[in-house]
């Protein structure tokens, strides 16, 4: 990897870490916002009577995976 890029990435990581530690970035608000968005999408899928149970679960798993939430190997088919 490019040395300059590595140094910049490290510096940015340190800045973000400090901002989180000093409460400059409200990580709870960010996480809550993303969680609420995900829950709203899942709620709409569950309420959609046009979807079969299998299709609904498939869409929910896709939402979770799209948000880097590991669903384990049970759904790996």
Backbone as CSV, one residue per row, in Angstrom:
resi,resn,N_x,N_y,N_z,CA_x,CA_y,CA_z,C_x,C_y,C_z
1,UNK,0.844,-1.178,0.000,0.000,0.000,0.000,0.888,1.239,0.000
2,UNK,0.363,2.309,-0.475,1.050,3.576,-0.535,1.289,4.115,0.876
3,UNK,2.525,4.512,1.173,2.890,4.988,2.504,2.072,6.202,2.920
4,UNK,1.891,7.152,2.016,1.103,8.350,2.341,-0.333,7.968,2.701
5,UNK,-0.893,7.058,1.948,-2.261,6.624,2.208,-2.359,5.951,3.577
6,UNK,-1.400,5.118,3.900,-1.388,4.450,5.206,-1.317,5.462,6.345
7,UNK,-0.460,6.469,6.186,-0.312,7.482,7.225,-1.597,8.305,7.392
8,UNK,-2.231,8.644,6.279,-3.480,9.403,6.334,-4.578,8.571,6.986
9,UNK,-4.666,7.305,6.625,-5.682,6.435,7.211,-5.490,6.327,8.725
10,UNK,-4.258,6.178,9.150,-3.972,6.083,10.583,-4.366,7.381,11.286
11,UNK,-4.019,8.506,10.690,-4.335,9.804,11.280,-5.854,9.999,11.389
12,UNK,-6.571,9.669,10.334,-8.026,9.804,10.347,-8.634,8.884,11.407
13,UNK,-8.136,7.674,11.504,-8.638,6.740,12.517,-8.435,7.290,13.916
14,UNK,-7.282,7.867,14.160,-6.997,8.447,15.473,-7.917,9.636,15.754
15,UNK,-8.162,10.459,14.745,-9.044,11.614,14.925,-10.470,11.174,15.254
16,UNK,-10.956,10.169,14.563,-12.306,9.665,14.817,-12.378,9.057,16.217
17,UNK,-11.371,8.289,16.583,-11.337,7.682,17.922,-11.378,8.764,18.994
18,UNK,-10.593,9.817,18.838,-10.582,10.911,19.812,-11.930,11.624,19.851
19,UNK,-12.531,11.816,18.697,-13.834,12.477,18.650,-14.893,11.645,19.370
20,UNK,-14.820,10.328,19.223,-15.763,9.453,19.916,-15.520,9.476,21.422
21,UNK,-14.254,9.407,21.814,-13.912,9.399,23.235,-14.266,10.719,23.911
22,UNK,-14.166,11.821,23.201,-14.443,13.145,23.767,-15.889,13.596,23.538
23,UNK,-16.707,12.666,23.077,-18.131,12.932,22.823,-18.368,14.045,21.814
24,UNK,-17.422,14.265,20.922,-17.618,15.228,19.842,-18.565,14.623,18.803
25,UNK,-18.425,13.324,18.592,-19.335,12.580,17.716,-20.266,11.783,18.618
26,UNK,-21.558,11.976,18.477,-22.541,11.262,19.288,-22.836,9.918,18.633
27,UNK,-22.022,8.918,18.990,-22.158,7.604,18.349,-23.483,6.937,18.714
28,UNK,-24.046,7.247,19.872,-25.352,6.681,20.219,-26.430,7.183,19.272
29,UNK,-26.392,8.451,18.945,-27.382,9.010,18.019,-27.231,8.394,16.637
30,UNK,-25.993,8.204,16.214,-25.753,7.602,14.894,-26.250,6.160,14.878
31,UNK,-25.893,5.396,15.898,-26.298,3.991,15.968,-27.812,3.863,16.086
32,UNK,-28.412,4.696,16.924,-29.858,4.638,17.083,-30.570,4.963,15.784
33,UNK,-30.067,5.935,15.073,-30.680,6.309,13.812,-30.640,5.149,12.826
34,UNK,-29.489,4.511,12.679,-29.368,3.383,11.761,-30.232,2.220,12.232
35,UNK,-30.257,1.963,13.526,-31.069,0.877,14.057,-32.555,1.120,13.786
36,UNK,-33.006,2.343,13.968,-34.412,2.669,13.728,-34.763,2.499,12.253
37,UNK,-33.864,2.893,11.385,-34.098,2.724,9.943,-34.227,1.249,9.594
38,UNK,-33.340,0.427,10.140,-33.375,-1.021,9.879,-34.672,-1.617,10.414
39,UNK,-35.044,-1.248,11.638,-36.280,-1.774,12.216,-37.499,-1.363,11.409
40,UNK,-37.516,-0.143,10.904,-38.638,0.311,10.091,-38.752,-0.511,8.808
41,UNK,-37.618,-0.795,8.176,-37.633,-1.626,6.956,-38.163,-3.021,7.263
42,UNK,-37.709,-3.593,8.381,-38.156,-4.937,8.764,-39.647,-4.931,9.074
43,UNK,-40.111,-3.910,9.753,-41.540,-3.799,10.083,-42.384,-3.766,8.820
44,UNK,-41.941,-2.991,7.822,-42.700,-2.906,6.564,-42.738,-4.253,5.843
45,UNK,-41.645,-4.995,5.917,-41.606,-6.323,5.286,-42.580,-7.261,5.984
46,UNK,-42.569,-7.258,7.311,-43.462,-8.142,8.070,-44.922,-7.793,7.800
47,UNK,-45.227,-6.531,7.622,-46.605,-6.092,7.378,-47.077,-6.345,5.948
48,UNK,-46.170,-6.685,5.050,-46.509,-6.882,3.633,-47.108,-8.273,3.429
49,UNK,-48.429,-8.338,3.355,-49.123,-9.620,3.188,-48.888,-10.248,1.817
50,UNK,-48.344,-9.511,0.883,-48.080,-10.049,-0.450,-46.868,-10.978,-0.456
51,UNK,-46.037,-10.891,0.595,-44.842,-11.734,0.668,-45.138,-13.045,1.385
52,UNK,-44.561,-14.127,0.867,-44.639,-15.391,1.600,-43.713,-15.289,2.809
53,UNK,-43.867,-16.189,3.758,-42.989,-16.176,4.926,-41.528,-16.292,4.497
54,UNK,-41.257,-17.186,3.554,-39.882,-17.371,3.083,-39.333,-16.090,2.472
55,UNK,-40.128,-15.452,1.606,-39.676,-14.216,0.955,-39.452,-13.097,1.968
56,UNK,-40.323,-13.029,2.971,-40.163,-12.005,4.008,-38.855,-12.226,4.769
57,UNK,-38.596,-13.454,5.153,-37.354,-13.748,5.875,-36.156,-13.455,4.998
58,UNK,-36.242,-13.811,3.730,-35.148,-13.541,2.791,-34.855,-12.040,2.726
59,UNK,-35.893,-11.225,2.639,-35.695,-9.769,2.568,-35.118,-9.223,3.869
60,UNK,-35.577,-9.756,4.993,-35.043,-9.315,6.289,-33.567,-9.661,6.407
61,UNK,-33.205,-10.862,6.016,-31.795,-11.272,6.064,-30.958,-10.376,5.155
62,UNK,-31.470,-10.039,4.000,-30.747,-9.156,3.082,-30.526,-7.776,3.700
63,UNK,-31.531,-7.265,4.389,-31.375,-5.966,5.064,-30.272,-6.056,6.108
64,UNK,-30.290,-7.112,6.897,-29.264,-7.283,7.927,-27.878,-7.393,7.297
65,UNK,-27.754,-8.201,6.265,-26.465,-8.362,5.598,-25.991,-7.057,4.963
66,UNK,-26.916,-6.301,4.386,-26.561,-5.010,3.784,-25.997,-4.043,4.819
67,UNK,-26.344,-4.267,6.083,-25.872,-3.424,7.173,-24.758,-4.091,7.975
68,UNK,-24.125,-5.076,7.350,-22.985,-5.789,7.949,-23.331,-6.446,9.274
69,UNK,-24.554,-6.966,9.378,-24.981,-7.721,10.550,-24.975,-9.186,10.151
70,UNK,-24.107,-9.954,10.773,-23.919,-11.357,10.436,-25.131,-12.168,10.854
71,UNK,-25.675,-12.939,9.930,-26.842,-13.778,10.223,-26.435,-15.227,10.488
72,UNK,-25.145,-15.494,10.532,-24.690,-16.868,10.777,-24.807,-17.720,9.540
73,UNK,-24.545,-18.990,9.710,-24.518,-19.906,8.564,-25.873,-20.558,8.296
74,UNK,-26.829,-20.375,9.180,-28.134,-21.015,9.002,-28.779,-20.624,7.675
75,UNK,-28.567,-19.402,7.268,-29.207,-18.885,6.057,-28.285,-18.981,4.838
76,UNK,-27.177,-19.655,4.960,-26.175,-19.714,3.895,-26.530,-20.830,2.906
77,UNK,-27.485,-20.525,2.003,-27.861,-21.523,0.999,-28.085,-20.895,-0.340
